[in-house]
Amino acid sequence: MMRLLNIVVLAALVSAAAYVYSIKYEAARHAGQVAKLQLEIKQEREAIAELKARWAQLNSPDRLQALAEKHLRLRPLAINQLHDLAGLPDKPVIDPDPIGSMLEALGSGADPVTTGSVPGMPLPQRRPAGGR
């Protein structure tokens, strides 16, 4: 009986050791993957920084001015091309309450329209279109 118990304990010990080693190697594999991903992230950040620097270089005002003078045949701005704010058209008037305008158009010349919820209560007065 004692010999069987020793064999079972020894088998359990060997299987536990094998399980611990498998966990250790799996953890080492995951650590390697993490290190690889961190290296890739670092490389991508460096590439992004390089692209941002290149973008800033391509968009520098001096470079764009030189390219515009070289490739575009632009004339200097004439004084008659400048206008003040009075020369701009007025902002179009947008009716803030189109339904109310339609109701007023339907009800013009008739008795005041009641809301129906309170008998005899007229609708409130609308604000003027340009007022606040």
Backbone as a ProteinNet text record, in pm:
[ID]
protein_1_A
[PRIMARY]
MMRLLNIVVLAALVSAAAYVYSIKYEAARHAGQVAKLQLEIKQEREAIAELKARWAQLNSPDRLQALAEKHLRLRPLAINQLHDLAGLPDKPVIDPDPIGSMLEALGSGADPVTTGSVPGMPLPQRRPAGGR
[TERTIARY]
82	0	86.7	193.5	280.3	352.3	386.8	456.8	365	237.7	141.5	123	116.1	102.7	226.3	343.4	466.3	466.5	421	417	317	200.7	99.2	152.8	216.1	271.1	381.7	466.2	573.6	516.8	412.4	348.7	285.4	222.7	162.9	270.9	383.2	492.9	551.2	569	622	523.3	394.7	295.5	285.9	296.9	294	416	532.1	653.9	642.2	587.6	569.5	472.4	366.8	269.6	333.1	413.2	480.2	575.5	653.1	744.6	669.2	554.1	476.5	424.3	382.2	336.3	452.1	570.5	688	721.9	724.3	758.7	650.9	526.3	418	430.9	465.1	485.1	603.2	711	826.5	789.8	707.7	663	579.5	487.6	405.9	491.3	592.2	682.2	757.1	796.8	862.2	768.5	641.5	543.1	521.4	516.3	498.4	616.7	738.4	857.8	856.5	814.2	806	703.5	587.6	485.1	530.4	601.8	651.9	753.1	836.3	930.9	857.7	752.7	673.3	606.2	554.5	490.1	591.9	712.3	817.7	853.3	865.5	897.9	786.3	661.1	548.7	545.7	573.6	576.8	688.4	803.9	913.3	875	806.1	761.6	661.3	571.1	472.8	543.6	642.9	717.4	790.5	846.8	916.2	818.9	700.7	600.2	550	533.7	491.4	596.9	725.1	832.4	833.3	812.9	808.9	689.9	576	455.8	480.2	545.3	575.9	671	766.1	860.1	787.3	699.6	627.1	530.4	479.4	383.8	446.6	576.8	639.5	600.5	569	523.7	625.9	754	855.5	855.6	846.1	843.7	718.2	603.5	478.3	480.6	537.9	547.9	634.5	748.1	836.4	767	693.6	621	509.4	441.2	334.2	390.9	503.1	563.7	614.8	660.7	717.4	608.1	502.1	404.7	274.2	241.5	116.6	148.2	72.6	92	-10.5	17.2	-73.6	-26.2	-123	-91.7	-111.6	-46.5	-69	-214.2	-261.3	-397.9	-415.9	-517.8	-547	-632.3	-620.9	-693.8	-844.9	-887.5	-1032.5	-1092.2	-1009.9	-1060.6	-1097	-1062.9	-1092.3	-1225.7	-1305.1	-1434.5	-1446.1	-1533.2	-1559.7	-1682	-1717.3	-1828.6	-1962.7	-1973.6	-2100.4	-2130.7	-2029.4	-2050.5	-2100.3	-2101.3	-2150.1	-2302.4	-2361.2	-2507.8	-2558.6	-2684.9	-2745.9	-2769.4	-2770.3	-2797.5	-2943.3	-2970.1	-3110	-3191.3	-3316	-3404.6	-3468.4	-3451.6	-3511.5	-3620.5	-3739.9	-3853	-3830.4	-3820.8	-3795.7	-3915.2	-4034.1	-4153.9	-4238.6	-4203	-4277.9	-4421.7	-4444.7	-4581	-4667.7	-4610.2	-4685.4	-4718.9	-4628.5	-4655.5	-4768.6	-4770.8	-4879.2	-5012.1	-5011	-5134.3	-5184.1	-5091.5	-5131.5	-5189	-5129.6	-5180.2	-5319	-5342.7	-5474.7	-5577.8	-5533.7	-5626.9	-5640.4	-5575.4	-5584.7	-5726.1	-5779.4	-5914	-6020.6	-5989.5	-6087.8	-6073	-6155.4	-6147.7	-6015.7	-5972.8	-5849	-5861	-5757.4	-5756.4	-5736.3	-5815.6	-5798.5	-5718.1	-5655.2	-5569.5	-5648.6	-5763.8	-5843.2	-5826.2	-5714.5	-5695.4	-5769.7	-5769.4	-5843.7	-5937.5	-6067.4	-6161.2	-6148	-6143.6	-6138.6	-5999.2	-5896.5	-5760.1	-5694.7	-5657.4	-5593	-5447	-5393.2	-5252.4	-5164.4	-5047.8	-4957.3	-4906.1	-4869	-4818.5	-4680.2	-4656.9	-4526.5	-4430.1	-4302.3	-4201.2	-4179.6	-4137.3	-4105.7	-3988.7	-3980.2	-3879	-3738	-3714.6	-3580.3	-3552.6	-3652.6	-3635.1	-3573.8	-3536	-3475.5	-3558.9
-118.6	0	125.5	122.3	238.1	263.6	155.6	169	233.3	197.9	255.7	404.5	440.3	581.2	659.9	602.8	670.4	692	592.4	604.4	712.3	718.9	821.2	959.5	975.8	1106.2	1146.7	1051	1081.1	1123.3	1054.3	1090.7	1229.5	1259.2	1391.3	1498.5	1469.4	1564.5	1590.8	1484.9	1499.5	1578	1545.6	1617.6	1764.6	1794	1932.6	2008.1	1942.9	2007.9	2035.8	1938.9	1959.5	2074.3	2083.5	2191.9	2327.7	2335.4	2461.1	2503.9	2408	2442.4	2488.3	2426.2	2469.4	2611.6	2643.6	2779.7	2878.6	2836.6	2923.9	2954.8	2852.1	2874.2	2956.6	2934.8	3014.9	3161.2	3185.4	3323.2	3387.5	3310.3	3363.8	3396	3311.1	3337.2	3464.2	3482.1	3603.7	3727.4	3716	3829	3866.6	3767.4	3794.7	3866.6	3825.1	3891.9	4036.1	4058.5	4194.3	4281.5	4227.8	4304.2	4335.9	4238.3	4260.3	4368.9	4364.7	4465.9	4604.6	4610.2	4738.6	4796	4710.9	4756.9	4809	4737.2	4782.8	4916.6	4933.4	5059.2	5172.6	5146.9	5248.8	5286.3	5186.9	5213.9	5293.9	5260.3	5333.4	5478.1	5499.9	5636.9	5718	5653.9	5723.1	5755.8	5663.9	5689.1	5803.1	5808.7	5917.7	6050.5	6052.7	6176.7	6220.8	6125.1	6157.8	6213.6	6153.6	6203.3	6342	6366.8	6500.2	6604.9	6569.1	6662	6688.2	6583.9	6600.4	6686.4	6665.4	6744.9	6892.1	6919	7057.4	7119.5	7041	7091.8	7122.6	7034.1	7056.4	7174.2	7202.9	7312	7440.9	7451.6	7575.5	7690.4	7806.4	7919.4	7962.5	7958.8	7999.9	7907.1	7777.7	7681.5	7699.6	7717.3	7735.3	7865	7970.7	8098.1	8081.9	8012.4	7991.4	7908.1	7804.9	7723.2	7802.3	7886.6	7967.2	8065.4	8127.7	8222.1	8149.8	8027.8	7953.4	7898.7	7841.9	7768.8	7844.5	7942.5	8016.5	8154	8194.2	8326.3	8421.1	8462.7	8550.5	8694.5	8782	8924.9	8980.8	9092.7	9156.2	9202.8	9211.2	9252.3	9399.5	9429.3	9568.6	9631.5	9762.8	9832.3	9826.7	9815.7	9811.4	9674	9578.1	9446.2	9438.8	9539.5	9541.7	9610.4	9557.5	9615.8	9621.3	9711.4	9715.8	9629.1	9619.8	9533.8	9582.8	9708.9	9761.1	9704.4	9660.8	9606	9462.5	9398.7	9261.2	9257.7	9155.2	9145.8	9116.3	9155.2	9130.1	8980.5	8940.9	8802.1	8770	8655.9	8624.1	8604.7	8650.9	8640.6	8502.3	8432.3	8300	8311.7	8268.4	8276.8	8179.2	8228.9	8138.4	8049.1	8088.2	8010.3	7998	7907.6	7898.3	7850.5	7767.6	7718.9	7832.9	7913.8	8029.3	8126.9	8145.6	8233.9	8178.8	8046.7	7987.1	8001.7	7984.4	8001.2	8145.4	8240.4	8380.8	8410.4	8352.8	8375.6	8314.8	8199.1	8136.6	8213.2	8264.1	8326.4	8477.1	8536.1	8681.2	8719.8	8818.1	8865.8	8788.7	8684.8	8605.8	8634.7	8568.1	8582.8	8525.5	8567.6	8510.9	8359.1	8291.7	8145.7	8103.3	8006.3	7955.4	7827.2	7797.3	7679.2	7550.3	7554.2	7433.7	7373.1	7395.6	7338.9	7421.3	7552	7640.3	7721.4	7699.8	7770.7	7921.9	7990.9	8136.7	8193.4	8112.2	8159.9	8180	8304.1	8326	8279	8258.4	8220	8335.9	8310.5	8418.1	8493	8618.9	8701.7	8653.5	8651.5	8613.7	8730.8	8696.6	8801.4	8844.7	8966.9	9010	8927.7	8915.2	8830.9	8878.2	9006.1	9058.2	9078.4	9065.5	9092.6	8976.4	9004.6	8897.6	8871.9
0	0	0	81.2	90.7	-42.6	-109.9	-236.7	-342.3	-345.8	-439.3	-410.9	-283.9	-246.3	-289.3	-274.7	-318.2	-469.3	-542.4	-689.1	-730.1	-667	-698.5	-665.8	-552.5	-513.5	-609.4	-649.5	-743	-879.1	-924.5	-1051.7	-1042.8	-930.5	-911.8	-909.8	-847.9	-841.3	-980.1	-1058.7	-1194.5	-1281.7	-1271.9	-1352.4	-1309.4	-1180.5	-1132.8	-1182.2	-1182.1	-1231.8	-1381.7	-1456.6	-1600.3	-1627.2	-1546.3	-1562.4	-1531.2	-1426.9	-1390.7	-1501.4	-1555.6	-1664.2	-1788.5	-1819	-1936	-1914.7	-1793.7	-1764.1	-1777.2	-1729.3	-1737	-1882.8	-1967.8	-2108.4	-2180.7	-2144.4	-2204.1	-2161.8	-2035.8	-1988.6	-2060.7	-2081	-2153.4	-2297.7	-2360	-2498.1	-2504.1	-2407	-2402.9	-2377.2	-2292.8	-2267.2	-2394.4	-2472.6	-2601.5	-2697.2	-2700.1	-2785.9	-2741.6	-2611.3	-2558.7	-2598.6	-2585	-2623.3	-2772.4	-2853.3	-2998.6	-3031.1	-2965.4	-2989.2	-2943	-2830.6	-2784.3	-2882.4	-2941.1	-3042.3	-3165	-3208.1	-3323.1	-3293.6	-3172.8	-3135.4	-3139.3	-3087.1	-3089.1	-3232.5	-3319.8	-3460.5	-3528.2	-3499.2	-3558.9	-3509.4	-3381.3	-3329	-3393.8	-3414.2	-3482.6	-3626.4	-3693.5	-3831	-3834.3	-3736.7	-3730.2	-3708	-3618.4	-3594.2	-3720	-3792.3	-3917.2	-4020.7	-4031.4	-4127	-4088.4	-3958.7	-3915.1	-3949.4	-3931.5	-3966.4	-4116.5	-4194.6	-4341	-4381.5	-4317.3	-4346.3	-4313.8	-4201.2	-4164.3	-4265.7	-4314	-4413.4	-4544.7	-4586.8	-4712.5	-4703.2	-4584.7	-4568.4	-4518.7	-4524.1	-4476.5	-4569.9	-4513.3	-4595.3	-4699.4	-4666.9	-4764.2	-4884.8	-4861.4	-4971.8	-5056.9	-4991.6	-5066.4	-5146.8	-5089.4	-5161.7	-5286.3	-5272.3	-5386.8	-5494.6	-5454.1	-5551.9	-5620.4	-5544	-5602.5	-5703.9	-5671.6	-5766.7	-5890.6	-5873.7	-5986.2	-6078.4	-6021.5	-6102.7	-6128.2	-6046.9	-6065.7	-6121.3	-6216.5	-6273.9	-6212.2	-6092	-6018.6	-6030.5	-6040.6	-6042.7	-5903.4	-5873.5	-5742.9	-5731.1	-5609.6	-5581.8	-5615.5	-5695.3	-5731.3	-5622.1	-5606.6	-5500.9	-5524.7	-5650.1	-5676.9	-5646.6	-5610.1	-5572.6	-5424.8	-5347.3	-5205.8	-5182.3	-5092.5	-5057.7	-4906.6	-4861.8	-4718.2	-4688	-4561.6	-4522	-4575	-4604.2	-4655.7	-4794.1	-4866.6	-4999.1	-4998.8	-4884.3	-4876.5	-4878.8	-4936.6	-4935.4	-4794.6	-4771.9	-4641.6	-4622.6	-4497.3	-4463.3	-4496.6	-4559.8	-4592.7	-4464.3	-4471.1	-4355.5	-4355.8	-4246.3	-4230.8	-4125.8	-4163	-4071.1	-3956	-3831.2	-3719.8	-3687.5	-3729.4	-3699.3	-3825.4	-3918.5	-4043.3	-4022.8	-3924.6	-3900.1	-3848.7	-3758.9	-3709.4	-3821.1	-3916	-4029.6	-4115.1	-4133.5	-4211.8	-4139.1	-4006.1	-3929.8	-3935	-3928.2	-3938.3	-4075.2	-4179.5	-4314.4	-4330.3	-4269.7	-4278.2	-4195.7	-4080	-3988.5	-4006.9	-4105.7	-4121.7	-4163	-4093.1	-4121.5	-4047.4	-3977.4	-3903.4	-3754.7	-3675.9	-3530.6	-3480.7	-3362.3	-3309	-3292.9	-3327.7	-3322.7	-3178.2	-3134.7	-2998.8	-3003.7	-2893.5	-2890.2	-2878.9	-2825	-2808.7	-2671.3	-2607	-2474.2	-2370	-2387.5	-2297.7	-2385.6	-2372.8	-2460.6	-2442.3	-2555.6	-2554.5	-2535.3	-2519.5	-2499.2	-2635.1	-2672.3	-2802.6	-2799.5	-2918.7	-2930.3	-2885.1	-2829.6	-2790.5	-2911.7	-2892.7	-3001.6	-3043.9	-3174.2	-3227.3	-3219.4	-3204.7	-3207.9	-3350.7	-3373.2	-3509.9	-3564	-3697.1	-3758.9	-3725.7	-3718.3	-3691.7	-3545.2	-3456.6	-3314.2	-3240.5	-3114.6	-3032.6	-2912
[MASK]
++++++++++++++++++++++++++++++++++++++++++++++++++++++++++++++++++++++++++++++++++++++++++++++++++++++++++++++++++++++++++++++++++++

